[in-house]
Amino acid sequence: MSTRESTLTIEATDVSRQKKLSLSDLEEEMTVGELVENLLDAMRMPAADTAGRPLAYHARLEREGRHLHASETVGEALESGDLLTLLPNIEAGSR
């Protein structure tokens, strides 16, 4: 049986570092995709770019310097005190 805590505390920011949010008591079973969706709502991130095209976001785990997969669980990927940066997906050459 694991003695690890069942909840985590993290911080999240947008790429400009102007919007910041601290979250505590995260459920480890939640997927990173679900966490990102919750963060987008809580941080009031734009759903579309300036041309009206829908934006999709992903999370970068600063501790490891990598992008998290939406299917990873919070308990597998994150540790208390982690910082996530929400980044919009950029498609080069899209119109």
C-alpha positions, 0 to 999 in steps of 0.5 A, a space after each residue: 500500500 502506498 503512503 504517498 499523499 492522494 492529493 497534490 499542490 501545484 502552480 500554473 501560469 500562462 506563457 507570458 507569466 501574467 496569469 498565475 494560479 495555485 491549485 491544491 488538493 488535486 486528485 491523482 487520478 485526474 488526467 493531465 488533459 482534464 487538468 488543462 481544461 480546468 486550468 483554462 477555465 479558471 485562468 480565463 485563457 482565450 479559446 480562439 486566436 486573434 483570427 478566430 481560430 480555435 486554440 488548443 493548449 498543452 502543459 509544460 512541466 518546468 521541473 523536467 522541461 517536457 510537455 505532458 501528454 493529455 493521457 498521463 495522470 496527475 499522480 504519475 506526472 506531477 509532484 507537489 510544488 511543480 510549476 506548469 506552463 500552459 502553451 497554445 499549440 502553434 501550427 506553422 504555416 496554417 491559415 
